Amino acid sequence: MNINIRQANENDRSDIALCIAEGFKKDFDVLCKNTHTVATAISTGIQISKFYVAESENEVVGVVAISDCNGRAATTDITSYKENFGFIKGRIANLVLKEEFESSLDYPPTTGYIEFVAVRNTHQRKGIATSMLKESMMQSSYEDYVLDVTDVNTAAIRCYSALGFKEFKRVKEKHSKQKGFSAKIYMRYQKK
């Protein structure tokens, strides 16, 4: 399979949103079980300049975002959430996602924060996430990279560890039963 990894452009917006909706389906299911509806709802908040995409045969099959202390990869759009999830769920989505998407990053400008690593369901377990991470880190100009992953996402932890990411912090989740994980693991990669 031939994979091309490149900086995203405006034409990729809906494909990026669909990758995120599929990749984080379990998280979005509480709001809406329809992946396409979720993708439509979040697409307006995608900050294209922060994203890299993996393409196979002119189809976006994966995404990764690298943000920093100057801005995150996604913003919330309460109007879109209310239109797609309904008034009440839209307001809830805005409250929950605002914290997840828009909280400021307490890292220096030389640190890239990796977000939204997601591969379409039809293309998983083919090394695409690894390739996207390697290539996007080579194309960007940060000195080091930080990411977080839930303790139950063992496949992602293995992937990140194999690339040289090392755990530097673990934060217990207050609402672990509702969220389905006990802690967030923070990992760092230092360019050599």
N, CA and C of each residue as an Amber inpcrd file, in Angstrom:
protein
   576
   0.8480000  -1.1730000   0.0000000   0.0000000   0.0000000   0.0000000
   0.8960000   1.2400000   0.0000000   0.6310000   2.1550000  -0.9180000
   1.3970000   3.3850000  -1.0340000   0.7160000   4.4800000  -0.2130000
   1.4280000   5.0150000   0.7860000   0.8840000   6.0470000   1.6630000
   1.6970000   7.3270000   1.4800000   0.9940000   8.4300000   1.3000000
   1.6120000   9.7490000   1.2070000   1.1800000  10.5560000   2.4250000
   2.1600000  11.1050000   3.1530000   1.8430000  11.9270000   4.3180000
   2.2050000  13.3690000   3.9800000   1.2440000  14.2690000   4.1980000
   1.4500000  15.6670000   3.8270000   0.6980000  16.5860000   4.7820000
   1.0570000  17.8600000   4.7210000   0.3370000  18.8900000   5.4690000
  -1.0900000  18.9500000   4.9180000  -2.0620000  19.0690000   5.7950000
  -3.4650000  19.1260000   5.3680000  -3.7570000  20.4590000   4.6980000
  -4.8080000  20.4640000   3.8720000  -5.2920000  21.7070000   3.2850000
  -6.8080000  21.7700000   3.4680000  -7.3960000  22.8890000   3.1220000
  -8.8260000  23.1190000   3.3690000  -9.7110000  22.0340000   2.7590000
  -9.3090000  21.4730000   1.6280000 -10.1060000  20.4140000   0.9910000
 -10.1910000  19.1480000   1.8330000  -9.3310000  19.0200000   2.8330000
  -9.2930000  17.8250000   3.6830000 -10.2050000  17.9180000   4.9060000
 -10.8410000  19.0630000   5.1190000 -11.5920000  19.3150000   6.3540000
 -12.5700000  18.1830000   6.7020000 -13.4430000  17.8140000   5.7950000
 -14.4550000  16.7940000   6.1190000 -13.8220000  15.4200000   6.3220000
 -12.7490000  15.1140000   5.5760000 -12.0570000  13.8340000   5.7630000
 -11.3500000  13.7690000   7.1120000 -10.7590000  14.8890000   7.5270000
 -10.1120000  14.9470000   8.8440000 -11.1560000  14.7100000   9.9330000
 -12.2810000  15.3960000   9.8230000 -13.3490000  15.2450000  10.8200000
 -13.8530000  13.8050000  10.8740000 -13.9780000  13.1630000   9.7220000
 -14.4470000  11.7720000   9.6900000 -13.4270000  10.8360000  10.3420000
 -12.1450000  11.0550000  10.0890000 -11.1050000  10.2400000  10.7420000
 -11.1770000  10.3840000  12.2610000 -11.3380000  11.6220000  12.7220000
 -11.4210000  11.8700000  14.1690000 -12.6820000  11.2200000  14.7420000
 -13.7990000  11.3790000  14.0600000 -15.0640000  10.7960000  14.5430000
 -14.9700000   9.2790000  14.6240000 -14.3300000   8.6560000  13.6410000
 -14.1480000   7.1980000  13.6800000 -13.1460000   6.7960000  14.7490000
 -12.0170000   7.4950000  14.7840000 -10.9450000   7.1370000  15.7040000
 -11.3070000   7.3090000  17.1700000 -12.2060000   8.2430000  17.4470000
 -12.6110000   8.5110000  18.8250000 -14.0970000   8.2150000  19.0240000
 -14.5950000   7.2450000  18.2650000 -16.0210000   6.8870000  18.2820000
 -16.5240000   6.5930000  19.6940000 -15.7530000   5.8410000  20.4380000
 -16.1590000   5.4780000  21.7960000 -16.4010000   6.7250000  22.6480000
 -15.5690000   7.7430000  22.4570000 -15.7190000   8.9860000  23.2200000
 -16.9410000   9.7860000  22.7700000 -17.2230000   9.7890000  21.4630000
 -18.3350000  10.5720000  20.9280000 -19.6840000   9.8590000  21.0480000
 -19.6750000   8.5340000  21.2490000 -20.9310000   7.7630000  21.2820000
 -21.9360000   8.2790000  22.3070000 -21.4660000   8.8530000  23.3920000
 -22.3700000   9.3720000  24.4130000 -23.2000000  10.5430000  23.8590000
 -22.6430000  11.2610000  22.8890000 -23.3520000  12.3870000  22.2670000
 -24.1820000  11.9300000  21.0730000 -23.5750000  11.0510000  20.2520000
 -24.2240000  10.6250000  19.0150000 -23.5040000   9.3930000  18.4820000
 -24.2470000   8.3800000  18.1240000 -23.6460000   7.1450000  17.6220000
 -23.3730000   7.1780000  16.1160000 -23.8790000   8.1970000  15.4290000
 -23.6840000   8.3150000  13.9840000 -22.3740000   9.0660000  13.7030000
 -21.3900000   8.3380000  13.1860000 -20.0600000   8.8900000  12.9350000
 -20.1010000  10.0810000  11.9790000 -20.9320000  10.0220000  10.9580000
 -21.0060000  11.1190000   9.9820000 -21.5990000  12.3850000  10.6180000
 -22.5620000  12.2210000  11.5060000 -23.1360000  13.3720000  12.2120000
 -22.0830000  14.0130000  13.1070000 -21.3160000  13.1890000  13.8130000
 -20.2370000  13.6980000  14.6600000 -19.2220000  14.4570000  13.8010000
 -18.8370000  13.8670000  12.6750000 -17.8650000  14.5120000  11.7810000
 -18.3670000  15.8720000  11.3160000 -19.6370000  15.9510000  10.9390000
 -20.2160000  17.2300000  10.5080000 -20.1750000  18.2440000  11.6450000
 -20.4930000  17.7960000  12.8490000 -20.5310000  18.6960000  14.0150000
 -19.1630000  19.2760000  14.3490000 -18.1150000  18.4680000  14.2560000
 -16.7870000  18.9370000  14.6750000 -15.9810000  19.5740000  13.5430000
 -16.4180000  19.4080000  12.3110000 -15.6010000  19.8500000  11.1690000
 -15.3090000  21.3460000  11.1700000 -16.2530000  22.1690000  11.6180000
 -16.0350000  23.6240000  11.5770000 -14.9340000  24.0710000  12.5320000
 -14.6680000  23.2840000  13.5800000 -13.6480000  23.6600000  14.5550000
 -12.2400000  23.1750000  14.2360000 -12.0880000  22.4120000  13.1670000
 -10.7760000  21.8740000  12.7910000  -9.8530000  23.0210000  12.3640000
  -8.6880000  23.0990000  12.9650000  -7.6870000  24.1060000  12.6020000
  -6.7150000  23.4550000  11.6120000  -7.0190000  23.6060000  10.3470000
  -6.3340000  22.8810000   9.2670000  -4.8090000  22.9880000   9.3520000
  -4.2890000  24.1490000   9.6880000  -2.8320000  24.3510000   9.6860000
  -2.0980000  23.4490000  10.6780000  -2.8080000  22.8660000  11.6160000
  -2.1910000  22.0070000  12.6310000  -2.1720000  20.5240000  12.2170000
  -2.8120000  20.1800000  11.1010000  -3.0130000  18.7750000  10.7380000
  -2.1080000  18.2860000   9.6200000  -1.7930000  16.9940000   9.7180000
  -1.1380000  16.2390000   8.6520000  -2.0900000  15.1050000   8.3120000
  -2.1060000  14.7080000   7.0450000  -2.9710000  13.6100000   6.6300000
  -2.1450000  12.5210000   5.9540000  -2.6470000  11.3100000   6.0640000
  -2.0850000  10.1760000   5.3280000  -3.0720000   9.8400000   4.2270000
  -2.5810000   9.7820000   3.0050000  -3.4220000   9.4810000   1.8420000
  -3.0310000   8.1460000   1.2380000  -4.0240000   7.4250000   0.8000000
  -3.8190000   6.2040000   0.0240000  -4.7920000   6.2630000  -1.1410000
  -4.2730000   6.2350000  -2.3420000  -5.1020000   6.3050000  -3.5520000
  -6.0710000   7.4820000  -3.4970000  -5.5440000   8.6670000  -3.1930000
  -6.2990000   9.9300000  -3.1210000  -7.4090000   9.9370000  -2.0740000
  -7.3050000   9.0690000  -1.0890000  -8.2720000   9.0370000   0.0090000
  -7.5230000   9.2890000   1.3170000  -8.0450000  10.1900000   2.1430000
  -7.4440000  10.4300000   3.4580000  -7.7980000   9.2410000   4.3520000
  -6.7520000   8.5660000   4.8390000  -6.9700000   7.3670000   5.6510000
  -6.4850000   7.5360000   7.0870000  -5.8440000   8.6820000   7.3650000
  -5.3710000   8.9310000   8.7220000  -5.0360000  10.3880000   8.9280000
  -5.0480000  10.8020000  10.1930000  -4.7130000  12.1850000  10.5400000
  -3.9010000  12.2180000  11.8230000  -3.1140000  13.2680000  11.9360000
  -2.4240000  13.6000000  13.1750000  -2.3210000  15.1180000  13.2070000
  -2.4620000  15.6810000  14.3920000  -2.3210000  17.1300000  14.5550000
  -1.1710000  17.3990000  15.5080000  -0.4650000  18.4840000  15.2360000
   0.5780000  18.9270000  16.1480000   0.2860000  20.3910000  16.4770000
  -0.0890000  20.6220000  17.7190000  -0.3820000  21.9750000  18.1660000
   0.7180000  22.4090000  19.1370000   0.5580000  23.5820000  19.7100000
   1.5570000  24.0720000  20.6500000   0.9190000  25.1040000  21.5800000
   1.7350000  25.7630000  22.3670000   1.2200000  26.7190000  23.3500000
   0.5340000  27.9170000  22.6900000   0.7080000  28.1030000  21.3940000
   0.0900000  29.2240000  20.6770000  -1.2720000  28.8820000  20.0780000
  -1.7090000  27.6210000  20.1830000  -3.0170000  27.2590000  19.6500000
  -3.1840000  25.7650000  19.5060000  -4.4170000  25.3220000  19.7080000
  -4.7440000  23.9080000  19.6460000  -5.2730000  23.5350000  18.2600000
  -5.4450000  22.2490000  18.0270000  -5.8250000  21.7280000  16.7150000
  -7.3230000  21.8010000  16.4380000  -8.1200000  22.0290000  17.4640000
  -9.5710000  22.1150000  17.2680000 -10.1600000  23.1220000  18.2440000
 -11.2080000  23.7740000  17.8010000 -11.9780000  24.6640000  18.6610000
 -13.4120000  24.1500000  18.6970000 -14.1620000  24.6350000  19.6450000
 -15.5570000  24.2140000  19.7470000 -16.4480000  25.1790000  18.9610000
 -17.5910000  24.6540000  18.5280000 -18.5670000  25.4500000  17.7750000
 -19.9550000  25.0500000  18.2760000 -20.4480000  25.7610000  19.2820000
 -21.7180000  25.3950000  19.9130000 -22.8730000  25.4020000  18.9180000
 -22.8440000  26.3010000  17.9560000 -23.9190000  26.3510000  16.9530000
 -23.9620000  25.0570000  16.1550000 -22.8140000  24.5980000  15.7140000
 -22.7390000  23.3410000  14.9630000 -23.1520000  22.1550000  15.8380000
 -22.7180000  22.1570000  17.0930000 -23.0750000  21.0610000  18.0050000
 -24.5870000  21.0010000  18.2180000 -25.2100000  22.1600000  18.4380000
 -26.6680000  22.1790000  18.6480000 -27.4030000  21.7500000  17.3850000
 -26.9230000  22.1620000  16.2200000 -27.5580000  21.7650000  14.9530000
 -27.4710000  20.2580000  14.7330000 -26.3500000  19.6540000  15.1100000
 -26.1220000  18.2390000  14.8170000 -26.4980000  17.2800000  15.9450000
 -26.3840000  17.7330000  17.2030000 -26.6840000  16.8580000  18.3360000
 -27.9950000  17.1980000  19.0260000 -28.5890000  18.3320000  18.6800000
 -29.7720000  18.8220000  19.3860000 -29.3600000  19.8400000  20.4360000
 -30.3320000  20.5950000  20.9060000 -30.0410000  21.7250000  21.8040000
 -29.3180000  21.2930000  23.0750000 -29.8570000  20.3060000  23.7830000
 -29.2840000  19.9110000  25.0810000 -27.9390000  19.2080000  24.9030000
 -27.8990000  18.1960000  24.0370000 -26.6330000  17.4830000  23.8270000
 -25.5820000  18.4020000  23.2070000 -26.0170000  19.3500000  22.3940000
 -25.0890000  20.3130000  21.8000000 -24.4190000  21.1700000  22.8580000
 -25.2110000  21.6030000  23.8390000 -24.6500000  22.4110000  24.9340000
 -23.7080000  21.5630000  25.7990000 -24.0970000  20.3160000  26.0410000
 -23.2290000  19.4100000  26.8100000 -21.9270000  19.1680000  26.0480000
 -22.0380000  18.9100000  24.7440000 -20.8490000  18.6930000  23.9090000
 -19.9120000  19.8860000  24.0070000 -20.4690000  21.0760000  23.9480000
 -19.6370000  22.2800000  24.0110000 -18.8850000  22.3580000  25.3360000
 -19.5780000  22.0710000  26.4440000 -18.9280000  22.1110000  27.7530000
 -17.7950000  21.0940000  27.8560000 -18.0720000  19.8600000  27.4490000
 -17.0930000  18.7810000  27.5600000 -15.9270000  18.9980000  26.5950000
 -16.2410000  19.3020000  25.3370000 -15.1970000  19.4110000  24.3240000
 -14.3650000  20.6820000  24.4660000 -14.9460000  21.7250000  25.0220000
 -14.1880000  22.9660000  25.2180000 -12.9530000  22.6880000  26.0790000
 -13.1390000  21.9500000  27.1580000 -12.0130000  21.6180000  28.0300000
 -11.0020000  20.7300000  27.2960000 -11.5020000  19.7320000  26.5830000
 -10.6250000  18.7900000  25.8780000  -9.9080000  19.4430000  24.7030000
 -10.6180000  20.2360000  23.9100000 -10.0590000  20.8170000  22.6890000
  -9.2830000  22.1090000  22.9220000  -9.7140000  22.9310000  23.8670000
  -9.2040000  24.2920000  23.9170000  -8.3750000  24.6490000  25.1470000
  -8.1950000  23.7260000  26.0730000  -7.3990000  24.0810000  27.2510000
  -5.9870000  24.4540000  26.8050000  -5.4240000  25.4510000  27.4870000
  -4.1040000  25.9230000  27.0780000  -3.0420000  24.8880000  27.4360000
  -1.9810000  24.9100000  26.6720000  -0.8790000  23.9680000  26.8690000
   0.2480000  24.6730000  27.6060000   0.6740000  24.0700000  28.6810000
   1.7200000  24.6630000  29.5170000   3.0860000  24.0970000  29.1240000
   3.4420000  24.2740000  27.8570000   4.7230000  23.8200000  27.3280000
   5.3760000  24.9890000  26.6040000   6.6890000  24.9870000  26.4830000
   7.3440000  26.0720000  25.7450000   7.0030000  25.9980000  24.2460000
   7.2180000  27.0930000  23.5020000   6.8990000  27.1030000  22.0690000
   7.7230000  26.1190000  21.2450000   8.7650000  25.5710000  21.8400000
   9.6070000  24.5900000  21.1350000   9.0530000  23.1660000  21.2390000
   7.9650000  23.0080000  21.9860000   7.3490000  21.6850000  22.1860000
   6.0770000  21.5560000  21.3630000   6.0200000  20.5190000  20.5490000
   4.8080000  20.2050000  19.7930000   3.9450000  19.2510000  20.5930000
   2.6500000  19.5140000  20.5890000   1.7080000  18.6630000  21.3190000
   0.9340000  17.8480000  20.2880000   1.1050000  16.5480000  20.3000000
   0.4780000  15.6760000  19.3150000  -0.9320000  15.3340000  19.7570000
  -1.8810000  15.5990000  18.8420000  -3.3000000  15.3620000  19.1240000
  -3.9390000  14.5970000  17.9690000  -5.0600000  13.9940000  18.2440000
  -5.9320000  13.4150000  17.2160000  -5.2400000  12.4090000  16.3040000
  -4.4260000  11.5480000  16.8380000  -3.8520000  10.4900000  16.0160000
  -4.9820000   9.5030000  15.7360000  -5.3770000   9.4080000  14.4660000
  -6.5140000   8.5450000  14.1170000  -6.3410000   7.9950000  12.7060000
  -6.6890000   6.7270000  12.5590000  -6.6430000   6.0470000  11.2690000
  -8.0210000   5.4670000  11.0040000  -8.4950000   5.6390000   9.7720000
  -9.8050000   5.0960000   9.3990000  -9.8690000   3.6070000   9.7280000
 -11.0360000   3.1460000  10.1320000 -11.2220000   1.7440000  10.5330000
 -10.7310000   0.7640000   9.4720000 -10.9660000   1.0790000   8.2070000
 -10.6030000   0.1740000   7.1040000  -9.1010000   0.0880000   6.8670000
  -8.3220000   0.9550000   7.5050000  -6.8810000   0.9820000   7.2600000
  -6.0330000   0.7980000   8.5260000  -6.6590000   0.3820000   9.6010000
  -5.9150000   0.2120000  10.8510000  -5.0190000  -1.0170000  10.8060000
  -4.0190000  -0.9950000  11.6730000  -3.0490000  -2.0690000  11.8430000
  -2.2120000  -2.3170000  10.5870000  -1.9050000  -1.2320000   9.8870000
  -1.0670000  -1.3140000   8.6940000   0.1550000  -0.4120000   8.8120000
   0.4210000   0.0990000  10.0170000   1.5790000   0.9490000  10.2470000
   1.3900000   2.4080000   9.8530000   0.1520000   2.8000000   9.5470000
  -0.0990000   4.1710000   9.0940000   0.1320000   5.1790000  10.2140000
  -0.3190000   4.8980000  11.4180000  -0.1310000   5.8300000  12.5350000
   1.3630000   6.0610000  12.7810000   2.1390000   5.0020000  12.7650000
   3.5800000   5.1220000  12.9570000   4.2000000   5.9970000  11.8730000
   3.8370000   5.7410000  10.6240000   4.3660000   6.5370000   9.5060000
   3.9630000   7.9990000   9.6230000   2.6930000   8.2500000   9.9750000
   2.2300000   9.6330000  10.1180000   3.0090000  10.3600000  11.2010000
   3.2040000   9.7050000  12.3280000   3.9220000  10.3430000  13.4280000
   5.3610000  10.6610000  13.0270000   6.0510000   9.6860000  12.4510000
   7.4420000   9.9020000  12.0320000   7.5360000  11.0640000  11.0490000
   6.7200000  11.0320000  10.0150000   6.7970000  12.0340000   8.9540000
   6.3690000  13.4120000   9.4410000   5.2950000  13.5020000  10.2140000
   4.8420000  14.8140000  10.6900000   5.8620000  15.4210000  11.6460000
   6.5280000  14.6090000  12.4520000   7.5520000  15.1280000  13.3550000
   8.7810000  15.5830000  12.5620000   9.0810000  14.9020000  11.4660000
  10.1960000  15.3360000  10.6190000   9.8600000  16.6520000   9.9070000
   8.6140000  16.7930000   9.4610000   8.2160000  17.9860000   8.7200000
   8.0440000  19.2060000   9.6150000   7.7390000  19.0070000  10.8770000
   7.5420000  20.1480000  11.7880000   8.8790000  20.5280000  12.4220000
   8.9060000  21.6630000  13.0880000  10.1900000  22.2020000  13.5500000
  10.3390000  22.2380000  15.0700000   9.6330000  21.3890000  15.7760000
   9.7250000  21.3930000  17.2380000  10.9510000  20.6080000  17.7160000
  11.4350000  20.9630000  18.8970000  12.5820000  20.2710000  19.4810000
  12.1730000  18.9760000  20.1770000  10.9660000  18.9840000  20.7570000
  10.4460000  17.7900000  21.3970000   8.9350000  17.7560000  21.2350000
   8.3580000  16.5910000  21.5620000   6.9250000  16.3710000  21.3510000
   6.3440000  15.7220000  22.5820000   5.1100000  16.1080000  22.8900000
   4.3850000  15.5540000  24.0230000   3.0380000  15.0650000  23.5100000
   2.5410000  14.0090000  24.1060000   1.1960000  13.5220000  23.7980000
   0.6160000  12.8940000  25.0430000  -0.6940000  12.6850000  25.0140000
  -1.3070000  11.9330000  26.1090000  -2.1340000  10.8090000  25.5170000
  -2.2410000   9.7550000  26.2840000  -2.9630000   8.5590000  25.8640000
  -3.5830000   7.9350000  27.1090000  -4.7560000   7.3330000  26.9520000
  -5.3800000   6.6920000  28.1060000  -4.6830000   5.3760000  28.4130000
  -4.7060000   4.9900000  29.6620000  -4.0050000   3.7790000  30.0890000
  -4.5640000   2.5030000  29.4740000  -5.7880000   2.5430000  28.9500000
  -6.3760000   1.3400000  28.3400000  -6.0530000   1.2080000  26.8580000
  -5.4600000   2.2350000  26.2590000  -5.1450000   2.2110000  24.8290000
  -3.7510000   1.6050000  24.6340000  -3.6550000   0.3100000  24.8870000
  -2.3560000  -0.3660000  24.8810000  -1.7110000  -0.3910000  23.4920000
  -2.4980000  -0.4740000  22.4380000  -1.9320000  -0.4760000  21.0800000
  -1.2290000   0.8500000  20.8030000  -1.8610000   1.9600000  21.1790000
  -1.2460000   3.2760000  20.9720000   0.0030000   3.4250000  21.8370000
  -0.0460000   2.9570000  23.0630000   1.1150000   3.0580000  23.9550000
   2.2970000   2.3030000  23.3600000   2.0350000   1.1010000  22.8210000
   3.0980000   0.3170000  22.1680000   3.6700000   1.0800000  20.9720000
   2.7950000   1.6630000  20.1560000   3.2130000   2.4310000  18.9860000
   4.1070000   3.5970000  19.4040000   3.6570000   4.3750000  20.3740000
   4.4160000   5.5430000  20.8190000   5.7510000   5.1330000  21.4370000
   5.7400000   4.0860000  22.2400000   6.9770000   3.6070000  22.8650000
   7.9810000   3.1470000  21.8140000   7.5080000   2.4480000  20.7920000
   8.3880000   1.9680000  19.7170000   9.0350000   3.1330000  18.9650000
   8.3600000   4.2840000  18.9240000   8.9060000   5.4660000  18.2580000
   9.8900000   6.2360000  19.1440000   9.9620000   5.8590000  20.4150000
  10.8930000   6.5270000  21.3220000  10.2420000   7.4520000  22.3390000
   8.9130000   7.4850000  22.3890000   8.2310000   8.2790000  23.4090000
   8.3970000   7.5920000  24.7590000   8.6050000   8.4020000  25.7990000
   8.7640000   7.8800000  27.1530000   7.7660000   8.5490000  28.0800000
   7.1630000   7.7450000  28.9440000   6.2130000   8.2890000  29.9230000
   6.9320000   9.2090000  30.8900000   6.3230000  10.3970000  31.1410000
   6.8920000  11.3040000  32.1330000   5.8830000  11.7270000  33.1880000
   4.6120000  11.3930000  32.9810000   3.6000000  11.7720000  33.9770000
   2.3660000  10.8950000  33.7770000   1.6910000  10.6110000  34.8820000
   0.4450000   9.8450000  34.8490000  -0.5560000  10.5700000  35.7400000
  -1.7390000  10.8730000  35.1800000  -2.7490000  11.6090000  35.9340000
  -3.9940000  10.7400000  36.0690000  -4.3810000  10.4760000  37.3100000
  -5.5830000   9.6660000  37.5520000  -6.8170000  10.3980000  37.0480000
  -7.7490000   9.6400000  36.4880000  -9.0050000  10.1960000  35.9730000
 -10.0390000  10.1910000  37.1030000 -10.6490000  11.3440000  37.3480000
 -11.6430000  11.4680000  38.4220000 -12.9020000  10.6600000  38.1270000
 -13.3320000  10.6540000  36.8830000 -14.5670000   9.9700000  36.4890000
 -14.2390000   8.7150000  35.6750000 -13.4030000   7.8640000  36.2450000
 -12.8660000   6.7190000  35.5020000 -13.9470000   5.7340000  35.0460000
 -14.9560000   5.4930000  35.8610000 -16.0090000   4.5440000  35.4570000
 -16.7830000   5.0550000  34.2560000 -17.1270000   6.3360000  34.2650000
 -17.8840000   6.9220000  33.1570000 -17.0330000   6.9960000  31.8890000
 -15.7540000   7.3060000  32.0410000 -14.8880000   7.5010000  30.8780000
 -14.2540000   6.2110000  30.3820000 -14.1900000   5.1860000  31.2160000
 -13.6690000   3.8980000  30.7700000 -12.1590000   3.7600000  30.8280000
 -11.4930000   4.6430000  31.5610000 -10.0460000   4.5130000  31.7670000
  -9.6910000   5.0790000  33.1290000  -8.5610000   4.6340000  33.6720000
  -8.1570000   5.0290000  35.0190000  -7.2300000   6.2300000  35.0580000
  -6.4260000   6.3920000  33.9920000  -5.4450000   7.4790000  34.0030000
  -5.0710000   7.8890000  32.5910000  -4.6110000   9.1440000  32.4780000
  -3.9960000   9.6150000  31.2420000  -2.4910000   9.5240000  31.4380000
  -1.8360000   8.9690000  30.4250000  -0.3850000   8.8430000  30.4540000
   0.1720000   9.9080000  29.5210000   1.1140000  10.7040000  30.0200000
   1.7600000  11.7290000  29.2230000   3.1410000  11.2120000  28.8220000
   3.4270000  11.3110000  27.5190000   4.6830000  10.7820000  26.9920000
   5.4070000  11.8880000  26.2150000   6.7520000  11.8180000  26.2230000
   7.5720000  12.8260000  25.5440000   8.5630000  12.1400000  24.6050000
   8.7990000  12.8080000  23.4940000   9.8100000  12.3780000  22.5260000
  10.7750000  13.5430000  22.3370000  12.0530000  13.2950000  22.4860000
  13.0740000  14.3270000  22.3270000  13.8110000  14.0720000  21.0120000
  13.8230000  15.0820000  20.1070000  14.6070000  14.9440000  18.8720000
  16.0780000  14.8500000  19.2330000  16.7770000  14.0520000  18.4860000
  18.2090000  13.8670000  18.7690000  19.0370000  14.9070000  18.0650000
